[in-house]
Amino acid sequence: MTMQWRSGNRIRLLENGEEFFPRVYGAIQRAQQSLLLETFIWFEDEVGQQLHRELLAAAQRGVRIEIMVDGYGSHDLSSDFLASLTAAGVRFIWYDPRPLLFGMRTNVFRRLHRKTVVVDGEIAFVGGINFSAEHNSSYGPQAKQDYAVEVKGPVVGDIARYVQQQFGSEQATRRWWGQRSNPLARNPTPGDAQALFVFRDNDQHRDDIEQHYLDMLRTARHEVIIANAYFFPGYRLLREMRNTARRGVKVKLIVQGEPDMPIVKVGAELLYNWLVDAGVEVYEYIRRPLHGKVAVKDQQWATVGSSNLDPLSLSLNLEANLMIHDRQFNQQLRTNLERLMQEDCLRVDESQLPPRSWWQLSKSVVVFHFLRHFPAIAGWLPAHTPKLALVEPPVQPEIETQDRVGNDSQEAKS
């Protein structure tokens, strides 16, 4: 499936759950025909329960709903939680569910990591925010800093068609979209932004998102800001960041300073010497865990999505980013990231770099060779075709059986 740049879109930046969840819930409440949702994590906390209620209400008023959830990230969803959805007519699909082995999850690799929502083919949401309370600031010190976008315009059609294709719902697609004229045709240009939906799979689009990052760095003239939660990219991207900084472009990188997983910072720190030596400015976000996957270039280019710059996202997981050409959006995201760097980050200077030693040099050599060859190494990992498991609705008792039980009970009483 080939995507194209689409003009005439309106794109809204959404920061954290406080902005994201109300917009998604509002779109679901206004849904009339169809709703598509895929996510890595869906928890049965207050956020997940609210989503559950909104989906039930939409299904009960006749909205066709399809959901695909990752079998690793959302493995704790209860049977009752799902049964109430499927009983209301929701089509629920597990992406690659696996039984536990000695109480442990074994389906670690090749995860569904996308977070997309499409409502009525009119509005879409793309980003890195999962459906869990940890994306709200009220969650506490471990609340995640993250981003998503709300999109209206022609690119929504591309997103919808792609997601429907992944759900295996082509016949349903023709039926849903054929019920009335495409609303995008009535309002083809709700905004001025150009947008391109880019995805990563394990078939013909293995490095599409990484390639857009590489092209962005090669064409940058003034400044690049990358904020990425899990930063441990391949050799090509690291080399291009260094080359971009060396030719005079300001390259700024925001990574986790208070990570949710300690190994994240350990991996990033191994790269600090190599990056800082070339002129890359490295900032550690220390207010709380960083979960964002965003970037801006110069005055126009930006991206928001689900893809980290690490081996899992770049070589294994199913990801989706929106590439955006729009000065207003670029400035809004840039201002946000500049505020983060100024108020909530510590810049890594030479005094904080790991000491230069033979041991440090040896570790760096191993790391760089690993990064350089990881895509080939990943090919040795389990490359099975992931199973899509449709959750069947609960079996309803037959009316005749209920009547018979009622009559027998009445006879027993008499």
N, C-alpha and C positions, 0 to 999 in steps of 0.2 A: 504494500500500500504506500503510494507516494504522496507526500504532502507538499503544498505550495504556500508561498507567502500570500496572505489575504489582507487587503486594504479595507478601511472603513470600520474598524473595531473600536469599542470603548472598553478600557481596561482599568479596573480599580485595584489598588494595592490594599491587601488586608494583612494586618500585623497581629499575630497571636490569636488565641481563641476568642478573646473579647470582641474582635472585629469579624472574625471568620464565621463562627457558629451562628450568630444571629442572622447573617446574610444568607447562609445555607438554609437555615430553618425557614426564613421568610420566603425563599424561592420554593421550597417544598410546599409551604402552605398555599402558595398561588398556583401550584402545578395543576394542570387540567388534563393532560394526556399521558405523558411518559416521564419516567425518572430513571436515570442510570447512575449507579454509584459503585466505585471500587476504592478500596482502601487497604492499607497494610495492617493497621491496628484499629480495632473497635472493642472498647472495654464496656463492661456493664456498670459503669460509674454514672454520675449525674449527667455527664455529657452524652454518653452512650444511651442512657435511658431516655433522654429528651429526643435524641434522633429516632429512637425506636417508636416513641409516641407520635412523632410527626409522620413517620413512614406509615404507621398503622392508619392514621387519620386519612392520609392521601390514598392509600389502597382502598379504604372503605368507601371513598367517594368516587372510585372508579379509575384512579390513575394506575397505569401499567408500570410496575416497578421491577427492575432487575438489579441485583446486587452481586458483586464478586468480592470476597474477602480472603485474605491470605491465610492459609492453614497453619502457618508458623506464628505470625504476629498476633493472630486473634483466636488462638486455639482454646481459650477459656470461655468462649461464648456458650451459654447453657442451652440445653435442648428445649426447655420451655421458652426461652427468649426467642429462639429461631422458629419454634412451632407456631407461635402466635403470628409471626410474619407470614409464614408459608400458608397458614390457614386462611389468611386474609387475601391470598392470591399473589404474594410477592414471590418472584423467582429468585431463589438464593443459591449461589454457587460458591463452594469452597475451592480455592486454588491450591492444589497439591496438598491435601490433608494426608497426614501419616500417623499411624499408631505410635504411641510412646514405646520406647525401648528402655527397660529398666527405669521407668519414670522420667526419661529424658526425651526431648524432641530431636528427631534425627533429620528432619527436612530443612537443613540450614541453608543450603545453596539454592540459587535461582529462585528468588522470592518475588512475589507480586508486591512491588514497593510503590507503585503509583498511588496517587490520591486525586481522583477526579470525580466530579459530580456534573451531570448534565440534566437540565430540566426543560422539558417540552421542546428541545432543540433550539431554545431561545437564549439560554444563559448557561454558562459553564463555570466551574471552579477548578483550578489547577494549582498544586503547590505541594508543600511538605507537611501540612498539618493533619494529624490523625484525629480520629474521633475518640478522644480521651481527655479527662480533666486536667492532665498534666500540661496542657497547652494554655490553660488559664492562669493568670498571675495569682489568683486566689489559692492555687495549689501549694504555694510556698516557695522556699529557696530552690527547689528542684523543678520549678515551672520552666518550660522550654521557651526560648526566643525563636520565633519562626515566622514564615510568610506564606501567603497564597495570593492568587489573583481571582477576581470575578471578571468574567469576559462576556460581552455581548457583541454580536456581529458575525460576519461570514465565517470566521475561523471556528465558531461553535459547531457548524455543520461537520467540519473535518474531525473535531474531537468526538462528536456523537457517533459518526460512522465508524471511527476506529474502535471505540469502546464496544459498540454493538457487535462488531466483527469479532472482538475478543470473547464476547459472551456467547457467540454462536447463534445470534438472533437475527439473521438476515431476513427470514420470512416475517418475523415480528416487526422488523424495521420497515419493510414495505407496507405492512398493514397499518402501523402507527402513523407513519408519515403520510400515508394516503388518505387518512380520515379527513384532513383539511389541508388547505394550502400552507406551504411552508411559511411560518411567520417571518423568517429572515427575508423572504422575497418582498414582503410589504415594507420592511425597514432595512434595506440592504447596507446602509452606512450609518450606524448609530454613533460613530466616532471617527477619529482621524488616525488611529494607531494601525500600523501594519503588524501582523502577527503570524507566526509559524509554529504549528504544533509538532514537536520533535519527540520521538520515543526511542527507547532502546529495548531490543529483544535479543533472543539467542539464535536468530535466524539470519535475516538479510540486513538487519539494522543494529549490528553489534556495537558500533562505535560512533553512531550519529551524533549523540550529545557531546561526546568528547571532541569530535571533529569541529563542532560549532564553537567550542571553547578555544580550540587551536586557531581557527580562522579569526576569531575575535582578537586574540592576542597578536596575531601577525599583522592585523590591519589597524591596531590601536595607534593613535597619534599623540594623545595627551595623558590620559589617565585610565587606569583599570582598577576597579575595586571588586574583589571576590570575597564573599562571606560563605564559608562552607563548614558544616559541622564536623564531618569526618574526612579530614584532609590527609590523604596518602595516595596521591595520584600516580599515574604511570610516568615513565621516563620522558615520553614525548611532551607531555604537558609541563612537567617541571623544566625541561630544557627551554621550552617556548616562553615560560615566565621569565627565566633568566635572560634570554635573548631580548625580550621586550624591554625589560628594565635597563639593560646595557645600552640600548639605543636611545635612551633618554625619556622613555615613557614612565610616568609614575605608576608603579604596580604596588597595590596595597592588598594585603591578605589578612582576613579576620578569621581566626580559628578559636577553638574552645580553650579557655583558660581554667574553667571549672567544669570539666567534662562529666557526663553521666557515666562514662566508662573510662577508667584511668588509662587503659591501653591506647586510647585515642590520642591523648597528649604525648605519650611516650613515642608513638609513631611519628607525630608531627615534629617533635623536637629533633628527631634524627635528621630532618631536612633543613633546620634553621640555618646552620652554617652555610650550606650551599646556596640558599636563597638570599640571605642577608649579604653575603659576599658580592652578589651580583647587583645589589641595590634594591631588592624587593623589601618593602616595609611590612613587617609581620606584627600583627596586633592580636593579643589574647583577650577574648571577651570574658570578663570575670564576674559579671553581675549574677549570672545563673547559666545553666547549660544552654549552649547554642545549638539549635536544630535546623537553622535556615540553610537553604541551598540557592543563593541568589548571586547575581553579578551585574555590574554596569560597566560600560565602556564609553569614553568620551561624552558626548552630549545626547546620544540618541539610542544606542543599543542597550538592551537589558535582558535578563532571563530570570525566571522564577520557576521552580519545579520541585521534583522529588529526588533528583539525582545528586548524591554526594560525589565528591571527587576522591573516591577510594576504590580498592579492588572489587568490592562487592557490587557497587553501583555501576562502575565502568566496564565490568567484565562478566557479571553474572545476573544481577537483578533486572526485573522489568521496570523501567523508569519512564517518566514523561516530564518534559519541560516545555514552557512556552517561551519562544524567542520573540522579543518585542522591539520594534523600531518606533519610538515616540519620544519626543523631547520632554513633554510634560511628565510622562511616567518615569523616564530616566531621572529627571531632576527630583521627583518625589522619593524614589528609592535611594538615590545618591544622598539626599539630605538625611534620610533615615540612617544610612550606614555611617555617614560622617558624624552624626550625633552619637552613635554607638562607640565609634573610635575615640571621640572626645570625652565622653562621660563614663563609659563602662568598660574601657579596654586599657590594657597596659601594652605599650610598644616594646617589643623585644629588641634591646640594644646589644652591643657587643659584649657588655659585661654579663649578660644573661645567657650567652651562647655556650653550648657544651664545650668543655676544654678540648683543645686540640692535642691529640695523643695518638700513638700507634693503635691503641685499642679503639679510640673513636674513629680513626681512619678505617680500620678493619671493618667495624660495624657499618660505616657509610658505604664501603665498597659492596658488602653483602646486600644492603638495602637497595642500592641503585641497580644492581644486577637483578635482584628480585623484581623490582618495579619494571625494569626494561623488558623482562621476559614473562611477566605475570599473565598477559592475555593467552600466551601459549600454554602456560601451566594450567590456567583455568580450564582449558580444553580437556585436560585429563580428569577433571572433577566430574561427578555424576551428571551425565548429559541426557538423562531420561526425558521423555515427553511428559511434562507435568499433567497430572490427572485433574480434571475439572469434575467435582462431585456435586451434582444437583441435590439439594435438600428437598425431599418430598414432603408435601403437607401432611399433617397428621390424619389418620384414617377416622372418618366420622362414622358413628354408629348409624345403622339404617333405621328409618322411622318405624318400619314394621316391627323390628326387633324391640324398639323402645315400647311400642304399644303392647306387644306380647308380654314383656316384662311387667308392664303396668297392670294388665289384666290378671296375670298370675298372682301378682301381689294382692290385688283386690279380692280375688277368690280366696286366698289364704286368710285374709282378715275376716271374711264372712264365714 
